Amino acid sequence: MLVQQLLNGLVVGGTFAVFALGFTLLFGVNHILNMAYGTVFMWGAFAGLYTATTFDASFVLSLVVGMLAGGLLSVLLDLLAFRPLRRRGAPEFSYILSSIGASIALVALAQKASNTAVWQFPADTFPVVVFEFLGLQIQLLQLIILASALLLVAGLVHALYHTGFGRRIRCVAHSEGTAQLLGINAQWVNVQVFFISGALAGFAGVLIGLAFNSVHFLMGEPFLMRAFVIIILGGLGSIAGSLVGGVVIGVVQTLAYAYVSSAAADAIAFVILFVIILIRPTGLFGKPGAVMRVQRQ
């Protein structure tokens, strides 16, 4: 029973990590706490679901559409809510207020479009395949979620630290002014970062919508709160920290649900966060003086 719950916790942690990746990337590069990130995640899930239900699309196509929708919506948010503030050198708190306003508007639109209903993916969108090993049960979709979290972290780390694209991103993260002096188009880099962040949100939205067979206009809010815990626990701006933090929170909350109570699950996660921050104020993978940067793992 305990081993099965640990396995379930790893899967839940994988879903948290996939969601937190784009949030961490955007914070690490642009130093923005995007409070509308949960709504991008939600709209990506709705886009994937609409594709599956309306066009009888495959899982892969629904996933691609969800990623494109999330990426494009994220870029649109940058154009309307963040770029004007960057041009004026606005303080960071202004970005938070702007993203909260954008989030409220996007949630209201989703509420109207969905008529506040909970939508579900068609039963044949993804096959229900259950594997049994040494008495443990795990679904194929759960394996895909775990594998996705690992591959996305590995892919992002490789792209950031072993490609020219990653060097440009890290240069812009350090200083847009310096990047422009070096001939880097900082504005275009920001567009790419926002698109990747939104695409990751859409990817997570479709996977999580399928895993829980539930898509609704408020689905992003609980994940956004957990993302805060994860990025602080793992270390602000740390890609690997998102994976580790997501797994820790997922396992802890799953065990709390199973052996304590559902009401205590979130409280226990925040207590663990409090204890770790007391021991390591920068988080598990954070570095003093570099919490506002995409950190080398």
N, C-alpha and C positions, 0 to 999 in steps of 0.2 A: 504493500500500500504506500509506504513512504517513498520507495523508488519511483513508483508511478506518479506520485505527486511532484517529485523532483523533476521528472521528465516533463510533466505538464507545465511546471514552472519555467523550464527552459524554453518551451514553446511560447508561453505568454511573454517571457522576457525578450524573445526574438521579435515579437510583434511590437513591443515597446521600443526596442532598439531601432527597428526599421523606421518607425515613426520619428524617433528623435534624431536620426542622422541628418535629415535636411535642415531641421531646426538648429542643430549644432553647427553645420556648415555655414549657414547664413549668419549666425552669431559670430563665428570665428573670423569670417572674412569681412563682413560689413558692420559688425559690432551692433547689430540690431536684434532686440527681443521682439520678434514678429508675433504679436498676439493674434494675428489673423491666420497663423499657420494651421490651426485646427480646422478652420473653415476651408482652406485650400485642400486639406486632407479629405474633408467631407464632400466637397464638390468633385474631387477626383473619383471618389467612390460612386457618387451618383452618375458621373459620366460613364464609368465602366459598366454600371448596372443598366443604364439606359441603352448602351450598345448591345449588351447581352439580351435584354428583353425585346427591344424593338427590331433588331436586325438578326436575332438568333445567332449572335456572334460567338466565336470560340473564346475560351478563357484567355488565350494569348492576345487576341485582338482587343478584348475588353480591357486587359491590363495595359496595353499600349495606349489605347484611347484615354484611360484614366490618367496615365503618366503625362500625355500631351496636354490634357485639360488642366491638370495641376500645374504643369510648367508654364503654360500660357497665362493662366490666372495669376500666378506668382509674378510674372513679368509685368502684367497689367497693374498689379498692386504697387510694384516698384515705380512704374511711370506716374501713377496717380497719387500715391500716398507717401512715398519715400524720396524719390529723386528731387522733387521741389524743395524738400527739407534739406537734402544734402547740398543743393546749390546755395542755400542761404546759411549754411553752417549751423543749423539748428542743434540744440542740445539733445542728448539721447532720449530724454524723457518725452520730447516731442514726437519721436518715432513711435514710442509706446502708445501715446494717445491717438496718433493717427491710425495705427494698426488696430486699436480697439474699435475706433469708429468704423473702419473698413469691415472688421469682423461682424459688428452688429448689423451692418447693411447686408452682408452676404448671408448671414444666418436668416435674416428676415426674408430675403429673396428665396432661400431654400425652403423655408417654412411655407411660403405662399405656393411655390411650385409643387411641393410634395403634399400639400394640404395636411400637414402635420402627421402624415401616415408613416409607418415603418415599412420600408420596402425590402423585398428579399430577392436574391438572385434566383433565376430558374434552376430547377433541381439538376438539370443536365449540364450546367455551366462548367462544373468541375466534378469528375468522378469521385465517389466516396469509396476510397480504398483504405482498408485498415490492415496494418501489419502487426503480427504478434511475435514477440521475441522474449524468451525466458519469462513468460507471464505478463510482459508489458505490452500495452497497446498504443500504437501511434498511427495517425492518419497520414496519407500521402501529402495532403495540404499542409499539415504541420511540419513535415520534413522540408517542404519547399520554403516555408517561412523561415525555418532555422538556416537552411542553406543560403537563402537570400540575404539574411542579416550578415552572415560571414562573408559572402562574396561582395556585398556592397561595401562593407568596411574595408576589405582587402583592395577592392577596386579604387575606392576613394583615396586611400593612403598611397597606393601606387601612382595614381594620377597627380596627386598633390606634390609628391616628392621625387618623382622619377620622370616627369614629362615637362616639356616647355610650357604647356598649358597650366600645369600646376605651379611652375615658377612665377608665371604672370599673376596667378591668383594670390600667391603668397606675397608678392611685391605690392599688389594693390592693398592687401590686408595690412601690410606694414605701414604704407603711406601712399595715398593716391597721388599726391603731388610728386613724390619721388618717382613713382611709376610713370607718370606722364613725361617727366624729364628724361626717362630712359626710353621713351618712344612707345610706351604701352598705352593702348586705348582703354583707360580705366572704365569708361562708361560701358563699353562693349563687354569687358570682363564682368562687370556688375550684372549686366543682362544675363550672361551665361550662368553666373552663380545663382541668381534668382530662378532661372529656368530649371537648373539641376535640383535646387532645393524643392521647388514645387513638384517636379517630376517624381522625386522621392516620396513626397507627401501623397501624390496620386497613386503611386505604386503601393504604398502602405494602406491607403484607403480601400483599394480593391481587394487586396489580400485579407485585410481585417474584416471587411464587409462580408467576404466569403466565409472566413473562419467562424464568425459569429452569426452568419446568415441574417444580418440586420444592417440596414442603411437608413439613417434618419438625420434630420437637420441639426440635431444636437450631439451627434456622435463624436465630434472633434474635441469638445470641451474636456471630458475626462482625460483624454490622451494628452492634451496640452498641459494639464496640471502635472501629469506624470512625467512629461518631457522636461519640465522645470526641475523636478527632483533628479531625473537621470543625468542631465547635463551638469548640474551642480555636484552630484555624487561622483560622476566620472571625471570631472574637470572641465571648466569652461573652455570651449573650443577644441576639445580633444575628440577626434573621431573614434579612436579605440575606446575611449572612456564612455562613449555612447553605448557601445556594445556591452561592455562590462557592467555599466550602470543599469542598462535595461535588463540584463540577465539577473542581476542581484535583486532588483525591485520585483521582477516577475516571479522569481523563486520565493522570495519572502512573502509576497502577497498571496501566492497560491497556497503555501503552507499555512498562512494565517487563516485563509478561507476554510481550509480543510480541518485544522486542529484548534483554532481559537474561535473566531466569528467573523462574518463578513464586515460587520461594523468596525472591527478593530484592525482590518487589513491596512487601510490607508494610514491610520494612526501609527501602526508599527513601522511602516515604511518611513514616515517622517521622523520617528524617534531614531531609527538607524542613521538617517541622513544627518540628524543633529549630532549624534555621537561621532560620526566620521568627520564632520566639519570641525568639531572641537579638536580632533586629533590631527587632521590635515585640512586646514582652511581652504586650500586650493583644490580639494577633491583628490580622488585616487590617482589621476594622471595629470593633474594640473601642475603648473610651474609658477613659482613666485615671480611677479612682474610680467607674466605673459598670459594672464587669464583672458585678455581681450584679443588673442591672436589664434589662428589655426596653428596648433602646436605640432612639432615633430614628435612622432610616436617613439 
